[in-house]
Amino acid sequence: MYKYKDIEINYKDIGLKDGSPIVYLHGWGQNIEMMEPIAKPFKESHRLIIIDLPGFGLSEEPTTIWSLEDYADMVHELLKELNITKPNIIGHSFGGKISIVYASKYQVSRLILLASPFKVKITKPTMKMKILKTAKKIPGLSGVAEKMKKVMGSTDYKNATPRMRDILVKHVNTDITENAKKIQCPTFIIWGDKDEAVSVNDAYELEKVIKDCGLTIYPGCTHYAYLERLNQTIAIINSFIK
């Protein structure tokens, strides 16, 4: 655990300790486990930092209404504590939005964005449950699906605290186009063309906004395309991040 502004932050620091660091930031309502399938294959070659963002997983929730910049600053302070500079970052959805803000403020080696919104957008709540069907179809992820089902079915999940609801409203109403324009590091975007949470059109727009950016669209895949085409995602990470 890492203590930041009086809240406990849960994270995993695994893999090759002197390897090139990769930081993983999950989406809204998720946790460390949702990023592990694209982290564990790199245990022998990279140092892996997988974070439960404040308010999710085993991390405590913020004591105030955090902005995206607050989340990015927390990640930066944690990495400083771990003596990590210029990390590679992989972020999904909400975690990707935080990653964009982070990369606009701090040095990043390479950035991979997985279905990461950057404009004001109201997401569909039905997507919270679609990950269960997605995970159950992928070999090795059935355990993750069952754990997520328990979390999603809990009273705590259904009745998010007023503070977390306010944070959600704040983040979906924050346009970070200007942040994206400031990104200097090589960036790669992965998206599904059947994404109902964030339109694939946003992927094409984001690719144009970021200076040095590549894009892959997975046909027939949803907001969790990175898991639905797990082997392809792992191959992209392996070739893009040194």
Backbone as CSV, one residue per row, in Angstrom:
resi,resn,N_x,N_y,N_z,CA_x,CA_y,CA_z,C_x,C_y,C_z
1,MET,0.840,-1.207,0.000,0.000,0.000,0.000,0.876,1.260,0.000
2,TYR,0.377,2.283,-0.671,1.064,3.572,-0.713,0.108,4.617,-0.157
3,LYS,0.585,5.428,0.762,-0.264,6.454,1.371,-0.103,7.765,0.614
4,TYR,-1.207,8.305,0.132,-1.190,9.558,-0.620,-2.350,10.424,-0.145
5,LYS,-2.037,11.582,0.390,-3.064,12.507,0.891,-4.044,11.789,1.825
6,ASP,-3.484,11.016,2.743,-4.257,10.323,3.776,-5.140,9.189,3.257
7,ILE,-4.943,8.755,2.012,-5.686,7.588,1.542,-4.706,6.491,1.134
8,GLU,-5.119,5.247,1.340,-4.283,4.099,1.019,-4.507,3.681,-0.433
9,ILE,-3.411,3.578,-1.179,-3.468,3.182,-2.585,-2.885,1.781,-2.724
10,ASN,-3.692,0.859,-3.250,-3.219,-0.502,-3.474,-2.587,-0.618,-4.861
11,TYR,-1.457,-1.288,-4.929,-0.808,-1.499,-6.226,0.044,-2.754,-6.170
12,LYS,0.392,-3.267,-7.351,1.317,-4.389,-7.459,2.568,-3.914,-8.181
13,ASP,3.711,-4.297,-7.666,5.006,-3.994,-8.277,5.667,-5.347,-8.522
14,ILE,5.532,-5.851,-9.749,6.000,-7.199,-10.057,6.883,-7.190,-11.302
15,GLY,7.441,-8.345,-11.603,8.236,-8.475,-12.811,9.709,-8.229,-12.595
16,LEU,10.398,-7.861,-13.675,11.841,-7.632,-13.667,12.135,-6.264,-13.063
17,LYS,12.742,-6.235,-11.893,12.904,-4.986,-11.152,13.721,-3.929,-11.892
18,ASP,14.690,-4.355,-12.694,15.477,-3.370,-13.439,15.038,-3.295,-14.898
19,GLY,13.868,-3.843,-15.198,13.347,-3.783,-16.557,12.652,-2.463,-16.838
20,SER,12.411,-2.192,-18.102,11.676,-0.990,-18.495,10.279,-1.036,-17.862
21,PRO,9.888,0.012,-17.118,8.615,-0.037,-16.386,7.384,0.195,-17.260
22,ILE,6.351,-0.594,-17.002,5.045,-0.393,-17.633,4.029,-0.174,-16.523
23,VAL,3.282,0.914,-16.609,2.247,1.239,-15.626,0.883,0.957,-16.254
24,TYR,0.016,0.266,-15.522,-1.310,-0.101,-16.013,-2.390,0.608,-15.205
25,LEU,-3.306,1.287,-15.917,-4.401,2.012,-15.271,-5.736,1.502,-15.814
26,HIS,-6.559,0.936,-14.936,-7.815,0.306,-15.338,-8.930,1.319,-15.562
27,GLY,-10.061,0.821,-16.055,-11.209,1.667,-16.322,-12.106,1.869,-15.112
28,TRP,-13.161,2.678,-15.297,-14.087,2.988,-14.214,-14.790,1.716,-13.735
29,GLY,-14.872,1.569,-12.408,-15.556,0.423,-11.837,-14.764,-0.866,-11.881
30,GLN,-13.521,-0.806,-12.357,-12.701,-2.006,-12.492,-11.624,-2.032,-11.404
31,ASN,-10.633,-2.879,-11.585,-9.547,-2.983,-10.615,-8.318,-3.607,-11.267
32,ILE,-7.315,-3.868,-10.473,-6.057,-4.433,-10.953,-6.267,-5.661,-11.830
33,GLU,-7.206,-6.524,-11.423,-7.387,-7.796,-12.118,-7.741,-7.637,-13.592
34,MET,-8.383,-6.534,-13.945,-8.775,-6.342,-15.337,-7.594,-6.001,-16.235
35,MET,-6.470,-5.635,-15.639,-5.282,-5.319,-16.430,-4.242,-6.443,-16.392
36,GLU,-4.400,-7.375,-15.477,-3.409,-8.444,-15.335,-3.229,-9.305,-16.585
37,PRO,-4.302,-9.587,-17.366,-4.101,-10.408,-18.564,-3.136,-9.796,-19.583
38,ILE,-3.009,-8.454,-19.593,-2.064,-7.821,-20.526,-0.795,-7.354,-19.816
39,ALA,-0.673,-7.744,-18.549,0.532,-7.406,-17.781,1.409,-8.629,-17.561
40,LYS,0.818,-9.701,-17.090,1.588,-10.881,-16.698,2.489,-11.462,-17.795
41,PRO,2.108,-11.377,-19.080,3.009,-11.900,-20.115,4.362,-11.187,-20.173
42,PHE,4.481,-10.037,-19.498,5.715,-9.249,-19.566,6.512,-9.276,-18.262
43,LYS,6.182,-10.232,-17.391,6.871,-10.331,-16.096,8.371,-10.586,-16.231
44,GLU,8.768,-11.282,-17.294,10.179,-11.638,-17.446,11.008,-10.529,-18.090
45,SER,10.348,-9.540,-18.671,11.079,-8.524,-19.435,10.903,-7.097,-18.930
46,HIS,9.885,-6.845,-18.113,9.573,-5.482,-17.688,9.224,-5.428,-16.202
47,ARG,9.383,-4.261,-15.637,8.863,-3.997,-14.294,7.422,-3.537,-14.462
48,LEU,6.495,-4.174,-13.796,5.076,-3.912,-13.988,4.457,-3.277,-12.744
49,ILE,3.859,-2.116,-12.932,3.170,-1.418,-11.846,1.685,-1.384,-12.206
50,ILE,0.878,-2.138,-11.455,-0.560,-2.211,-11.722,-1.277,-1.591,-10.526
51,ILE,-2.068,-0.570,-10.787,-2.630,0.245,-9.700,-4.146,0.093,-9.592
52,ASP,-4.636,-0.082,-8.364,-6.060,0.096,-8.078,-6.274,1.597,-7.919
53,LEU,-6.914,2.217,-8.880,-7.137,3.660,-8.790,-7.999,3.985,-7.565
54,PRO,-7.754,5.119,-6.916,-8.522,5.499,-5.728,-10.034,5.428,-5.963
55,GLY,-10.707,4.716,-5.063,-12.144,4.522,-5.193,-12.508,3.167,-5.753
56,PHE,-11.496,2.384,-6.146,-11.738,1.086,-6.765,-10.804,0.022,-6.200
57,GLY,-11.210,-1.243,-6.368,-10.377,-2.327,-5.874,-10.159,-2.201,-4.378
58,LEU,-8.914,-2.338,-3.968,-8.565,-2.264,-2.545,-8.084,-0.877,-2.126
59,SER,-8.097,0.072,-3.056,-7.691,1.440,-2.721,-8.852,2.208,-2.096
60,GLU,-8.524,3.073,-1.153,-9.550,3.913,-0.548,-9.983,4.985,-1.538
61,GLU,-11.179,5.504,-1.341,-11.640,6.544,-2.258,-11.107,7.906,-1.835
62,PRO,-11.015,8.828,-2.789,-10.523,10.170,-2.463,-11.410,10.832,-1.407
63,THR,-10.819,11.728,-0.653,-11.576,12.430,0.393,-12.249,13.688,-0.143
64,THR,-11.916,14.047,-1.386,-12.542,15.191,-2.052,-12.932,14.764,-3.470
65,ILE,-13.548,15.676,-4.224,-13.964,15.365,-5.593,-12.755,15.519,-6.518
66,TRP,-12.075,14.432,-6.774,-10.849,14.481,-7.575,-11.131,14.741,-9.050
67,SER,-10.242,15.504,-9.646,-10.249,15.707,-11.093,-9.345,14.661,-11.737
68,LEU,-9.340,14.615,-13.061,-8.423,13.724,-13.774,-6.977,14.072,-13.446
69,GLU,-6.713,15.363,-13.292,-5.358,15.803,-12.956,-4.953,15.314,-11.565
70,ASP,-5.899,15.277,-10.646,-5.608,14.752,-9.308,-5.183,13.287,-9.389
71,TYR,-5.893,12.519,-10.204,-5.529,11.109,-10.381,-4.153,10.985,-11.026
72,ALA,-3.894,11.802,-12.040,-2.595,11.761,-12.716,-1.467,12.128,-11.758
73,ASP,-1.696,13.126,-10.926,-0.677,13.541,-9.956,-0.406,12.439,-8.932
74,MET,-1.461,11.719,-8.537,-1.284,10.605,-7.608,-0.384,9.536,-8.217
75,VAL,-0.636,9.208,-9.484,0.193,8.213,-10.176,1.643,8.678,-10.218
76,HIS,1.836,9.945,-10.512,3.193,10.498,-10.595,3.914,10.399,-9.253
77,GLU,3.225,10.726,-8.176,3.843,10.671,-6.849,4.169,9.233,-6.446
78,LEU,3.298,8.304,-6.791,3.577,6.893,-6.512,4.816,6.430,-7.272
79,LEU,4.913,6.811,-8.535,6.072,6.414,-9.337,7.355,7.053,-8.817
80,LYS,7.261,8.286,-8.336,8.439,8.920,-7.720,8.893,8.128,-6.504
81,GLU,7.933,7.681,-5.707,8.235,6.877,-4.522,8.950,5.579,-4.908
82,LEU,8.616,5.062,-6.085,9.211,3.814,-6.569,10.458,4.057,-7.422
83,ASN,10.898,5.325,-7.484,12.071,5.708,-8.280,11.916,5.369,-9.759
84,ILE,10.708,5.577,-10.260,10.425,5.328,-11.675,10.237,6.659,-12.385
85,THR,11.021,6.876,-13.420,10.883,8.075,-14.249,10.621,7.657,-15.688
86,LYS,9.914,8.459,-16.401,9.592,8.237,-17.814,9.087,6.813,-18.068
87,PRO,7.964,6.448,-17.461,7.426,5.097,-17.631,6.709,4.914,-18.964
88,ASN,6.480,3.682,-19.327,5.499,3.352,-20.353,4.158,3.260,-19.627
89,ILE,3.089,3.706,-20.259,1.781,3.661,-19.605,0.750,3.032,-20.536
90,ILE,-0.064,2.146,-19.970,-1.182,1.548,-20.694,-2.447,1.829,-19.894
91,GLY,-3.408,2.516,-20.509,-4.628,2.870,-19.795,-5.871,2.487,-20.568
92,HIS,-6.851,1.942,-19.855,-8.133,1.583,-20.472,-9.237,2.527,-20.005
93,SER,-9.963,3.092,-20.959,-11.145,3.904,-20.681,-10.831,5.043,-19.704
94,PHE,-11.412,5.039,-18.510,-11.120,6.069,-17.507,-9.620,6.128,-17.221
95,GLY,-8.985,4.961,-17.131,-7.534,4.917,-16.920,-6.769,5.501,-18.087
96,GLY,-7.326,5.355,-19.289,-6.703,5.952,-20.465,-6.823,7.463,-20.446
97,LYS,-7.954,7.936,-19.961,-8.150,9.382,-19.863,-7.148,9.978,-18.872
98,ILE,-6.945,9.277,-17.756,-5.927,9.704,-16.790,-4.547,9.665,-17.437
99,SER,-4.300,8.650,-18.246,-3.007,8.501,-18.922,-2.722,9.665,-19.863
100,ILE,-3.754,10.126,-20.554,-3.601,11.268,-21.458,-3.200,12.510,-20.670
101,VAL,-3.887,12.739,-19.554,-3.556,13.895,-18.715,-2.143,13.753,-18.164
102,TYR,-1.785,12.551,-17.719,-0.437,12.306,-17.191,0.608,12.635,-18.254
103,ALA,0.414,12.112,-19.455,1.404,12.298,-20.525,1.489,13.742,-20.996
104,SER,0.458,14.535,-20.714,0.498,15.953,-21.085,1.282,16.776,-20.066
105,LYS,1.502,16.206,-18.871,2.199,16.914,-17.787,3.597,16.380,-17.508
106,TYR,3.742,15.060,-17.628,4.984,14.401,-17.214,5.590,13.602,-18.367
107,GLN,6.861,13.259,-18.205,7.550,12.499,-19.244,7.074,11.051,-19.278
108,VAL,6.803,10.570,-20.480,6.378,9.190,-20.704,7.180,8.635,-21.873
109,SER,7.608,7.391,-21.767,8.357,6.773,-22.870,7.426,6.438,-24.024
110,ARG,6.428,5.606,-23.738,5.447,5.219,-24.748,4.094,5.056,-24.078
111,LEU,3.054,5.337,-24.852,1.699,5.359,-24.307,0.779,4.495,-25.165
112,ILE,0.026,3.608,-24.519,-0.987,2.818,-25.220,-2.346,3.130,-24.606
113,LEU,-3.273,3.552,-25.450,-4.608,3.937,-25.005,-5.626,2.919,-25.499
114,LEU,-6.372,2.345,-24.582,-7.366,1.328,-24.890,-8.759,1.923,-24.722
115,ALA,-9.415,2.230,-25.845,-10.771,2.790,-25.800,-10.867,3.936,-24.803
116,SER,-10.019,4.923,-24.980,-9.903,6.019,-24.012,-10.661,7.263,-24.465
117,PRO,-11.720,7.647,-23.764,-12.467,8.845,-24.138,-11.637,10.103,-23.894
118,PHE,-11.887,11.127,-24.685,-11.173,12.384,-24.462,-12.088,13.591,-24.589
119,LYS,-13.302,13.356,-25.080,-14.273,14.436,-25.186,-15.385,14.215,-24.163
120,VAL,-16.269,15.203,-24.018,-17.406,15.055,-23.116,-18.332,14.000,-23.691
121,LYS,-18.639,12.994,-22.887,-19.435,11.870,-23.379,-20.155,11.194,-22.233
122,ILE,-21.438,10.932,-22.406,-22.196,10.175,-21.417,-22.161,8.711,-21.826
123,THR,-21.596,7.861,-20.978,-21.471,6.447,-21.311,-22.735,5.690,-20.922
124,LYS,-22.917,4.547,-21.550,-24.090,3.722,-21.274,-23.825,2.792,-20.093
125,PRO,-24.685,2.806,-19.078,-24.463,1.960,-17.904,-24.498,0.472,-18.217
126,THR,-25.158,0.083,-19.330,-25.225,-1.337,-19.680,-23.849,-1.923,-19.918
127,MET,-22.861,-1.095,-20.249,-21.515,-1.597,-20.509,-20.876,-2.165,-19.254
128,LYS,-21.374,-1.782,-18.075,-20.796,-2.308,-16.836,-20.909,-3.825,-16.777
129,MET,-21.980,-4.379,-17.362,-22.194,-5.812,-17.283,-21.645,-6.560,-18.494
130,LYS,-21.400,-5.875,-19.599,-20.945,-6.565,-20.804,-19.574,-7.193,-20.644
131,ILE,-18.767,-6.660,-19.735,-17.450,-7.240,-19.505,-17.572,-8.672,-19.001
132,LEU,-18.656,-8.999,-18.307,-18.832,-10.362,-17.804,-18.931,-11.347,-18.955
133,LYS,-19.747,-11.019,-19.950,-19.881,-11.899,-21.106,-18.573,-11.979,-21.873
134,THR,-17.890,-10.837,-21.979,-16.607,-10.799,-22.679,-15.590,-11.688,-21.989
135,ALA,-15.444,-11.518,-20.679,-14.430,-12.261,-19.930,-14.687,-13.755,-19.953
136,LYS,-15.952,-14.154,-19.899,-16.272,-15.578,-19.875,-15.900,-16.275,-21.181
137,LYS,-15.833,-15.523,-22.269,-15.518,-16.111,-23.568,-14.026,-16.268,-23.798
138,ILE,-13.220,-15.629,-22.970,-11.776,-15.625,-23.182,-11.107,-16.646,-22.274
139,PRO,-10.325,-17.573,-22.852,-9.642,-18.583,-22.039,-8.801,-17.938,-20.938
140,GLY,-8.975,-18.438,-19.719,-8.172,-17.929,-18.612,-8.782,-16.753,-17.885
141,LEU,-9.884,-16.213,-18.418,-10.485,-15.037,-17.783,-11.802,-15.341,-17.073
142,SER,-12.213,-16.604,-17.053,-13.484,-16.936,-16.409,-13.452,-16.583,-14.925
143,GLY,-12.288,-16.752,-14.292,-12.148,-16.395,-12.881,-12.338,-14.914,-12.662
144,VAL,-11.791,-14.108,-13.567,-11.962,-12.658,-13.490,-13.435,-12.309,-13.618
145,ALA,-14.120,-12.978,-14.542,-15.543,-12.709,-14.758,-16.355,-12.976,-13.500
146,GLU,-16.055,-14.083,-12.823,-16.799,-14.422,-11.613,-16.548,-13.410,-10.499
147,LYS,-15.293,-12.976,-10.372,-14.968,-11.988,-9.344,-15.662,-10.663,-9.637
148,MET,-15.678,-10.279,-10.927,-16.326,-9.025,-11.287,-17.833,-9.110,-11.062
149,LYS,-18.399,-10.312,-11.282,-19.833,-10.489,-11.067,-20.188,-10.230,-9.610
150,LYS,-19.338,-10.717,-8.702,-19.570,-10.503,-7.277,-19.487,-9.023,-6.928
151,VAL,-18.497,-8.338,-7.526,-18.332,-6.908,-7.259,-19.509,-6.124,-7.801
152,MET,-19.895,-6.436,-9.062,-20.965,-5.694,-9.702,-22.315,-5.958,-9.049
153,GLY,-22.450,-7.131,-8.422,-23.711,-7.466,-7.797,-23.815,-6.980,-6.363
154,SER,-22.756,-6.418,-5.848,-22.753,-5.996,-4.453,-23.474,-4.669,-4.266
155,THR,-23.957,-4.466,-3.039,-24.638,-3.217,-2.703,-23.695,-2.034,-2.873
156,ASP,-22.434,-2.227,-2.501,-21.457,-1.141,-2.602,-21.292,-0.679,-4.042
157,TYR,-21.310,-1.643,-4.982,-21.111,-1.278,-6.390,-22.341,-0.557,-6.930
158,LYS,-23.516,-1.124,-6.638,-24.753,-0.537,-7.165,-25.014,0.838,-6.572
159,ASN,-24.603,1.010,-5.314,-24.838,2.279,-4.629,-23.513,2.995,-4.380
160,ALA,-22.903,3.433,-5.452,-21.639,4.166,-5.332,-21.843,5.368,-4.427
161,THR,-20.814,5.706,-3.678,-20.927,6.825,-2.746,-21.174,8.125,-3.509
162,PRO,-21.801,9.086,-2.863,-22.029,10.376,-3.517,-20.736,10.983,-4.060
163,ARG,-19.636,10.800,-3.325,-18.366,11.373,-3.774,-17.907,10.732,-5.089
164,MET,-18.003,9.409,-5.189,-17.578,8.743,-6.417,-18.510,9.081,-7.580
165,ARG,-19.790,9.254,-7.281,-20.711,9.679,-8.339,-20.335,11.068,-8.837
166,ASP,-19.960,11.941,-7.915,-19.543,13.290,-8.300,-18.254,13.259,-9.120
167,ILE,-17.343,12.365,-8.748,-16.097,12.231,-9.509,-16.398,11.745,-10.920
168,LEU,-17.334,10.792,-11.045,-17.714,10.285,-12.367,-18.290,11.402,-13.228
169,VAL,-19.204,12.170,-12.651,-19.802,13.290,-13.387,-18.720,14.271,-13.818
170,LYS,-17.784,14.540,-12.913,-16.704,15.483,-13.212,-15.861,14.987,-14.387
171,HIS,-15.532,13.696,-14.376,-14.637,13.197,-15.421,-15.331,13.062,-16.775
172,VAL,-16.619,12.643,-16.805,-17.280,12.513,-18.106,-17.588,13.879,-18.708
173,ASN,-17.560,14.913,-17.886,-17.807,16.264,-18.390,-16.527,17.069,-18.578
174,THR,-15.397,16.366,-18.599,-14.109,17.026,-18.811,-13.565,16.678,-20.185
175,ASP,-13.387,17.688,-21.015,-12.792,17.510,-22.346,-11.282,17.679,-22.228
176,ILE,-10.533,16.677,-22.664,-9.070,16.733,-22.530,-8.373,16.785,-23.893
177,THR,-9.056,17.345,-24.877,-8.457,17.488,-26.207,-7.147,18.262,-26.143
178,GLU,-7.129,19.345,-25.376,-5.911,20.155,-25.279,-4.778,19.378,-24.620
179,ASN,-5.104,18.523,-23.668,-4.081,17.664,-23.060,-3.500,16.712,-24.099
180,ALA,-4.385,16.124,-24.898,-3.938,15.174,-25.922,-2.989,15.837,-26.919
181,LYS,-3.245,17.097,-27.225,-2.388,17.828,-28.169,-0.971,18.024,-27.634
182,LYS,-0.821,17.988,-26.306,0.486,18.227,-25.685,1.345,16.967,-25.586
183,ILE,0.775,15.813,-25.881,1.517,14.556,-25.736,2.671,14.502,-26.729
184,GLN,3.864,14.238,-26.222,5.064,14.209,-27.052,5.564,12.791,-27.335
185,CYS,5.149,11.829,-26.544,5.689,10.472,-26.688,4.958,9.687,-27.778
186,PRO,5.616,8.677,-28.349,4.932,7.787,-29.298,3.724,7.139,-28.623
187,THR,2.607,7.134,-29.332,1.347,6.654,-28.759,0.677,5.666,-29.705
188,PHE,-0.001,4.680,-29.128,-0.742,3.711,-29.943,-2.126,3.522,-29.336
189,ILE,-3.137,3.515,-30.205,-4.530,3.392,-29.771,-5.101,2.053,-30.227
190,ILE,-5.825,1.386,-29.322,-6.545,0.157,-29.656,-8.021,0.367,-29.329
191,TRP,-8.892,0.025,-30.267,-10.329,0.274,-30.109,-11.119,-0.849,-30.770
192,GLY,-12.352,-1.041,-30.344,-13.256,-1.976,-31.001,-14.294,-1.226,-31.807
193,ASP,-14.607,-1.717,-33.005,-15.548,-0.966,-33.839,-17.002,-1.129,-33.381
194,LYS,-17.234,-2.002,-32.404,-18.581,-2.166,-31.847,-18.670,-1.585,-30.430
195,ASP,-17.766,-0.691,-30.113,-17.747,-0.062,-28.788,-18.991,0.802,-28.618
196,GLU,-19.828,0.450,-27.634,-21.046,1.214,-27.376,-20.866,2.245,-26.268
197,ALA,-19.717,2.191,-25.592,-19.460,3.154,-24.514,-18.799,4.410,-25.052
198,VAL,-17.814,4.215,-25.932,-17.111,5.336,-26.555,-17.012,5.024,-28.047
199,SER,-17.615,5.851,-28.862,-17.687,5.593,-30.301,-16.315,5.425,-30.939
200,VAL,-16.228,4.497,-31.884,-14.978,4.287,-32.608,-14.578,5.540,-33.383
201,ASN,-15.537,6.412,-33.666,-15.203,7.674,-34.337,-14.237,8.501,-33.495
202,ASP,-14.350,8.360,-32.172,-13.437,9.075,-31.283,-12.006,8.589,-31.459
203,ALA,-11.852,7.315,-31.805,-10.512,6.760,-32.015,-9.823,7.459,-33.180
204,TYR,-10.564,7.628,-34.264,-9.991,8.297,-35.437,-9.663,9.758,-35.132
205,GLU,-10.527,10.409,-34.362,-10.276,11.805,-33.992,-9.056,11.928,-33.090
206,LEU,-8.957,11.023,-32.114,-7.842,11.071,-31.170,-6.518,10.823,-31.879
207,GLU,-6.534,9.929,-32.853,-5.311,9.649,-33.616,-4.805,10.913,-34.312
208,LYS,-5.728,11.741,-34.788,-5.347,12.977,-35.474,-4.845,14.040,-34.497
209,VAL,-5.379,14.013,-33.280,-5.021,15.023,-32.278,-3.612,14.803,-31.730
210,ILE,-3.247,13.542,-31.485,-1.934,13.225,-30.913,-0.879,13.201,-32.017
211,LYS,0.233,13.879,-31.776,1.247,14.089,-32.819,1.798,12.804,-33.422
212,ASP,2.307,11.923,-32.582,2.966,10.692,-33.039,2.116,9.516,-32.589
213,CYS,1.173,9.107,-33.444,0.159,8.163,-32.986,-0.211,7.130,-34.037
214,GLY,-0.339,5.873,-33.599,-0.823,4.798,-34.450,-2.165,4.303,-33.934
215,LEU,-2.877,3.563,-34.764,-4.224,3.119,-34.396,-4.528,1.751,-34.988
216,THR,-5.110,0.882,-34.169,-5.632,-0.401,-34.636,-7.073,-0.537,-34.163
217,ILE,-7.960,-0.879,-35.101,-9.361,-1.115,-34.781,-9.624,-2.614,-34.867
218,TYR,-10.174,-3.181,-33.805,-10.521,-4.606,-33.803,-11.965,-4.772,-34.297
219,PRO,-12.163,-5.410,-35.442,-13.525,-5.617,-35.961,-14.361,-6.493,-35.023
220,GLY,-15.602,-6.088,-34.830,-16.532,-6.886,-34.041,-16.325,-6.836,-32.545
221,CYS,-15.441,-5.965,-32.072,-15.118,-5.927,-30.641,-15.736,-4.720,-29.942
222,THR,-15.888,-4.838,-28.630,-16.586,-3.841,-27.823,-15.614,-2.923,-27.079
223,HIS,-16.121,-2.326,-26.009,-15.312,-1.431,-25.187,-14.153,-2.177,-24.521
224,TYR,-14.256,-3.490,-24.490,-13.201,-4.323,-23.897,-12.459,-5.095,-24.974
225,ALA,-12.235,-4.427,-26.093,-11.557,-5.045,-27.235,-10.195,-5.611,-26.853
226,TYR,-9.501,-4.935,-25.951,-8.155,-5.381,-25.582,-8.159,-6.773,-24.965
227,LEU,-9.275,-7.178,-24.360,-9.410,-8.523,-23.803,-9.978,-9.498,-24.828
228,GLU,-10.871,-9.008,-25.662,-11.503,-9.874,-26.659,-10.500,-10.365,-27.704
229,ARG,-9.508,-9.554,-27.974,-8.413,-9.961,-28.870,-7.120,-9.950,-28.057
230,LEU,-7.110,-10.736,-26.996,-6.019,-10.686,-26.023,-4.654,-10.944,-26.647
231,ASN,-4.542,-11.987,-27.447,-3.241,-12.322,-28.042,-2.741,-11.214,-28.963
232,GLN,-3.660,-10.603,-29.697,-3.277,-9.503,-30.590,-2.808,-8.294,-29.782
233,THR,-3.511,-8.023,-28.687,-3.124,-6.906,-27.824,-1.737,-7.130,-27.234
234,ILE,-1.482,-8.341,-26.757,-0.172,-8.669,-26.186,0.922,-8.506,-27.235
235,ALA,0.636,-8.917,-28.466,1.621,-8.789,-29.548,1.926,-7.323,-29.840
236,ILE,0.895,-6.479,-29.813,1.089,-5.045,-30.058,1.935,-4.430,-28.947
237,ILE,1.608,-4.757,-27.705,2.389,-4.235,-26.574,3.843,-4.661,-26.703
238,ASN,4.054,-5.913,-27.039,5.406,-6.468,-27.152,6.231,-5.762,-28.219
239,SER,5.586,-5.400,-29.325,6.324,-4.756,-30.417,6.464,-3.249,-30.221
240,PHE,5.504,-2.641,-29.513,5.501,-1.184,-29.373,6.329,-0.695,-28.197
241,ILE,6.261,-1.432,-27.083,6.989,-1.017,-25.882,8.301,-1.769,-25.791
242,LYS,9.380,-1.018,-25.715,10.718,-1.635,-25.699,11.172,-1.906,-24.271
